[in-house]
Amino acid sequence: MSARDLIRELQQKEREVAELRRRLREWERKFGAAEKRDDILFTTISGRPVKPLYTPLDIEGLDYEHDLGLPGEYPFARGPYRTMYRTKLWTMRQFAGFGTAAESNRRFQYLLEHGQTGLSVAFDFPTLMGYDSDQPRAEGEVGRCGVAISSLEDMESLFDGIPLDKVSVSMTINGPAIMLYCFLLATAEKQGVPFERVRGTIQNDILKEYMAQHAWIFPPEPALKIITDIFEWSSKRAPKFNTISISGYHIREAGATAVQELAYTLKNGFTYVEKGIERGLDVDDFAPRLSFFFDVHNDFFEEVAKFRAARRIWARHMNERYGAKREESWRLRTHAQTAGVSLVAQQPENNIVRVAYQALAAVLGGTQSLHTNSMDETLALPTEEAVRIALRTQQILAYETGVANTADPLAGSYFVEHLTNAMEEAAEDIFEEIDRIGGVVRGIETGYFQRQIAASAQRFQEEVERGARLIVGVNAFTEGNEESEIEVLKIGPECEIGQRRRLAALRKRRDSKRVAATLARLGDAARQGENVMEPMLDAVRAYATLGELREALVNVYAEFHEPVSF
């Protein structure tokens, strides 16, 4: 093309843009002042104003190759893999676990028989805190909100008959993640499965625990040291296992906006990368096994844009800031879960509809794995019937709607591309703010994140209470008696009684001298700053309990106490 032709083309484009601007002004003059409905906020859930119309003017600076590209190619905005769901559907991974390991094993077998393709383990609160089921602080909580796991014996029972080289296992565990990871590895070992063939994920994201969920044990620095130990060991011994699932889910559930979830989660991820590099690890040796976990809330387009922006931000920072060379290090892979916080007790059947729309947003956003919540989770642990409906929701989405037929079908939407750009820009602003206060750990120590999340939660709740944001069946479209007579799952005291008996029997028959020796070695390794994975595995093989492993490390690292933030 000659210079003259190029000039003519540019002039023609300028005329087209000018004409579009003129037509848009005319449209706004005629219709922009029209009276708006007063039964809805014209903002995203995050509070970002939504205009009545989006046009090419809203994405004028978008460069296709730089900002979008093709699926499976840098910067991965259109998806982490080239053919996406045409080659392999997302993993349908229902979150499950209650009562004893044997009871949860039966639920796992049920889910696998009904078409689930991966397992996701929910632990009870004593396990989340690293306590044995017979510890006084565990009283009344054993098996209530997840499965009770206090030893290798429990983990063996949990996965009895489930081959760990064929079924991918995700475990939502953070403070004691290294202990449960070692329980899983030792169980695989007993099944004859080499560590190299074990697939799955441990959440292992302690930074978001300090920000949101509060299931921690150690102070930030030793907790980060343990996580880096896991990175280092697993890069050589368990290369197919995702050693961390950097989680925005609990940040969002605590009240954060979509933008805060995006920014805080990715900033936590960058902090873990920095810790690995400080250890002397090559970023390309451990970054490919970092995965993510995002919430999917009710604001459909904002959620789709969040996933797309997350991939682009991660790719650019890993490439440009951290010097990763491998495509696998740039590629953000994520699990998603529909928003538990969006489920309500009033008219609970409506939760099925909420979950379906949220699942659609996750798939259109390009998730690799998905959990759909059950309609009764706001009342109790889900029943088998409710879990089946939640799983069928994913299967209908996958096989009946056509959304899996093409990659990133919403690409090019003026609204979606504008939102994606806006969320990326807002996240970068938050990154700068966190850097100004001294980084993530400093923000945790000063209560910065807790205050920001609480403020967002308060804003949302105030909108609901004054009727500015409508929740069907709660503050709108109510029918008087909103409760539904649906069956709920109840966990009785027999679970705790049985767990106590099993632990007592285990302690009697194991080799107590071997247990003591391995625990002493674990404590020595921690004191000397060594990688604690191997001594932890040795203690687990000796059937040291979760609480004993916790105590061995607490004696060295101490416990974390949250700062007063309000």
Summary of the structure (lengths in Angstrom):
residues: 566
radius of gyration: 24.8
end to end distance: 64.6
largest distance: 90.4
contacts: 1953
relative contact order: 0.13
helix: 54%
strand: 8%
